[in-house]
């Protein structure tokens, strides 16, 4: 029996358009208290015969070196299978609908659905309801629970709450872990 309730995640991409490549994704299954039970870090490359579609702006932000990335990344279709197996296990084959958690999670869901598991498949194991720390931050600012000086960006929230996690911003595992910590403080 699992005590999994949530799945927090973040994606790093080759650009802002869904036709661009998904490069990395980190998924953390969480218990009721938002503690990490298990995680899956995917470094993804296009399926055989498909080109990388990226923008210089995206690579400048996420600092992914495509030559090095390609040496260790797995094909997109294999990454999708790994994700399916991972959430299948923790959702008890869909009996538990893991609640997605993220910062601007709609963006990350779009990439998961486009590049790893389509929405129908993903929602066999996850809830269509989600927790988005960016939306929560907007509401907290509106209610005066966060200062108006906080932009609502993940970096701004990390600084405000004094969160320290090993890693670098715009790395999928780091962004997921700090999002979890932001949610705990909210």
C-alpha positions as a Python dict, from the first residue, in 0.01 Angstrom:
ca = {
    (1, 'X'): (0, 0, 0),
    (2, 'X'): (135, 340, -96),
    (3, 'X'): (77, 671, 80),
    (4, 'X'): (135, 871, -237),
    (5, 'X'): (-95, 1167, -292),
    (6, 'X'): (85, 1414, -517),
    (7, 'X'): (320, 1422, -813),
    (8, 'X'): (535, 1734, -836),
    (9, 'X'): (725, 1798, -1156),
    (10, 'X'): (903, 2040, -1383),
    (11, 'X'): (1015, 2026, -1746),
    (12, 'X'): (1304, 2196, -1920),
    (13, 'X'): (1244, 2245, -2288),
    (14, 'X'): (1411, 2352, -2608),
    (15, 'X'): (1175, 2649, -2644),
    (16, 'X'): (832, 2782, -2559),
    (17, 'X'): (642, 2619, -2846),
    (18, 'X'): (528, 2258, -2797),
    (19, 'X'): (693, 2168, -3129),
    (20, 'X'): (1027, 2224, -2955),
    (21, 'X'): (1194, 1934, -2777),
    (22, 'X'): (1140, 1827, -2421),
    (23, 'X'): (1492, 1796, -2278),
    (24, 'X'): (1455, 1709, -1910),
    (25, 'X'): (1172, 1632, -1671),
    (26, 'X'): (1181, 1553, -1302),
    (27, 'X'): (889, 1387, -1125),
    (28, 'X'): (863, 1347, -747),
    (29, 'X'): (588, 1142, -586),
    (30, 'X'): (488, 1302, -255),
    (31, 'X'): (299, 1191, 52),
    (32, 'X'): (26, 1393, 231),
    (33, 'X'): (291, 1605, 404),
    (34, 'X'): (469, 1681, 75),
    (35, 'X'): (766, 1458, 153),
    (36, 'X'): (932, 1293, -145),
    (37, 'X'): (862, 920, -158),
    (38, 'X'): (1038, 854, -489),
    (39, 'X'): (1152, 1041, -796),
    (40, 'X'): (1218, 996, -1165),
    (41, 'X'): (1461, 1217, -1356),
    (42, 'X'): (1429, 1192, -1732),
    (43, 'X'): (1685, 1331, -1975),
    (44, 'X'): (1509, 1314, -2309),
    (45, 'X'): (1612, 1329, -2672),
    (46, 'X'): (1403, 1301, -2988),
    (47, 'X'): (1308, 956, -3112),
    (48, 'X'): (1541, 798, -3368),
    (49, 'X'): (1554, 994, -3691),
    (50, 'X'): (1396, 1306, -3541),
    (51, 'X'): (1594, 1630, -3507),
    (52, 'X'): (1640, 1842, -3197),
    (53, 'X'): (1416, 2147, -3223),
    (54, 'X'): (1545, 2413, -2985),
    (55, 'X'): (1593, 2786, -2959),
    (56, 'X'): (1910, 2963, -2851),
    (57, 'X'): (1707, 3156, -2591),
    (58, 'X'): (1586, 2836, -2421),
    (59, 'X'): (1933, 2682, -2412),
    (60, 'X'): (2069, 3006, -2271),
    (61, 'X'): (1817, 2985, -1985),
    (62, 'X'): (1844, 2615, -1900),
    (63, 'X'): (2217, 2588, -1981),
    (64, 'X'): (2174, 2245, -2145),
    (65, 'X'): (2465, 2150, -2369),
    (66, 'X'): (2298, 1944, -2643),
    (67, 'X'): (2613, 1751, -2735),
    (68, 'X'): (2664, 1630, -2377),
    (69, 'X'): (2290, 1590, -2323),
    (70, 'X'): (2254, 1364, -2626),
    (71, 'X'): (2515, 1123, -2488),
    (72, 'X'): (2308, 1042, -2178),
    (73, 'X'): (1949, 1118, -2283),
    (74, 'X'): (1695, 850, -2368),
    (75, 'X'): (1454, 854, -2662),
    (76, 'X'): (1125, 1031, -2603),
    (77, 'X'): (914, 716, -2651),
    (78, 'X'): (1122, 527, -2393),
    (79, 'X'): (1096, 822, -2151),
    (80, 'X'): (718, 811, -2186),
    (81, 'X'): (718, 440, -2100),
    (82, 'X'): (932, 506, -1792),
    (83, 'X'): (694, 778, -1677),
    (84, 'X'): (391, 554, -1732),
    (85, 'X'): (550, 275, -1526),
    (86, 'X'): (644, 520, -1251),
    (87, 'X'): (300, 676, -1207),
    (88, 'X'): (126, 343, -1260),
    (89, 'X'): (313, 206, -958),
    (90, 'X'): (239, 496, -724),
    (91, 'X'): (-122, 547, -833),
    (92, 'X'): (-190, 177, -780),
    (93, 'X'): (-289, 144, -1146),
    (94, 'X'): (-506, 455, -1127),
    (95, 'X'): (-688, 374, -801),
    (96, 'X'): (-518, 679, -648),
    (97, 'X'): (-529, 989, -866),
    (98, 'X'): (-202, 1166, -791),
    (99, 'X'): (-253, 1542, -778),
    (100, 'X'): (-9, 1729, -1005),
    (101, 'X'): (195, 2001, -831),
    (102, 'X'): (412, 2262, -997),
    (103, 'X'): (492, 2625, -1060),
    (104, 'X'): (308, 2735, -1376),
    (105, 'X'): (203, 2374, -1402),
    (106, 'X'): (-14, 2425, -1709),
    (107, 'X'): (304, 2476, -1913),
    (108, 'X'): (463, 2157, -1780),
    (109, 'X'): (144, 1956, -1831),
    (110, 'X'): (137, 2067, -2194),
    (111, 'X'): (489, 1928, -2243),
    (112, 'X'): (413, 1602, -2066),
    (113, 'X'): (100, 1555, -2277),
    (114, 'X'): (274, 1650, -2601),
    (115, 'X'): (601, 1460, -2552),
    (116, 'X'): (560, 1183, -2293),
    (117, 'X'): (203, 1072, -2220),
    (118, 'X'): (-105, 1216, -2384),
    (119, 'X'): (-360, 1373, -2153),
    (120, 'X'): (-593, 1075, -2153),
    (121, 'X'): (-313, 835, -2059),
    (122, 'X'): (-167, 1071, -1797),
    (123, 'X'): (-505, 1125, -1635),
    (124, 'X'): (-555, 750, -1591),
    (125, 'X'): (-313, 795, -1301),
    (126, 'X'): (-341, 1162, -1208),
    (127, 'X'): (-614, 1404, -1115),
    (128, 'X'): (-731, 1672, -1353),
    (129, 'X'): (-724, 1900, -1046),
    (130, 'X'): (-383, 2049, -979),
    (131, 'X'): (-190, 2267, -737),
    (132, 'X'): (-3, 2558, -894),
    (133, 'X'): (224, 2762, -667),
    (134, 'X'): (220, 3053, -916),
    (135, 'X'): (-159, 3077, -888),
    (136, 'X'): (-145, 3039, -510),
    (137, 'X'): (113, 3319, -492),
    (138, 'X'): (-113, 3553, -694),
    (139, 'X'): (-399, 3483, -457),
    (140, 'X'): (-182, 3528, -150),
    (141, 'X'): (-64, 3867, -285),
    (142, 'X'): (-424, 3967, -352),
    (143, 'X'): (-517, 3877, 5),
    (144, 'X'): (-215, 4059, 153),
    (145, 'X'): (-50, 3735, 269),
    (146, 'X'): (249, 3800, 43),
    (147, 'X'): (396, 4146, -22),
    (148, 'X'): (315, 4314, -353),
    (149, 'X'): (689, 4338, -416),
    (150, 'X'): (703, 3963, -482),
    (151, 'X'): (661, 3898, -854),
    (152, 'X'): (529, 3547, -809),
    (153, 'X'): (821, 3400, -1002),
    (154, 'X'): (966, 3084, -855),
    (155, 'X'): (1296, 3263, -788),
    (156, 'X'): (1113, 3544, -611),
    (157, 'X'): (923, 3302, -390),
    (158, 'X'): (1239, 3104, -311),
    (159, 'X'): (1411, 3427, -203),
    (160, 'X'): (1110, 3546, -2),
    (161, 'X'): (1079, 3221, 192),
    (162, 'X'): (1457, 3180, 230),
    (163, 'X'): (1460, 2839, 69),
    (164, 'X'): (1796, 2671, 13),
    (165, 'X'): (1815, 2358, -202),
    (166, 'X'): (2124, 2222, -377),
    (167, 'X'): (2121, 2279, -752),
    (168, 'X'): (2055, 2556, -999),
    (169, 'X'): (1746, 2736, -1118),
    (170, 'X'): (1610, 2606, -1450),
    (171, 'X'): (1719, 2251, -1379),
    (172, 'X'): (1411, 2029, -1361),
    (173, 'X'): (1503, 1857, -1033),
    (174, 'X'): (1597, 2182, -857),
    (175, 'X'): (1284, 2365, -975),
    (176, 'X'): (1065, 2076, -859),
    (177, 'X'): (1229, 2055, -518),
    (178, 'X'): (1207, 2428, -451),
    (179, 'X'): (845, 2430, -570),
    (180, 'X'): (769, 2164, -308),
    (181, 'X'): (940, 2377, -43),
    (182, 'X'): (748, 2688, -156),
    (183, 'X'): (422, 2496, -128),
    (184, 'X'): (511, 2376, 222),
    (185, 'X'): (566, 2736, 332),
    (186, 'X'): (245, 2856, 168),
}
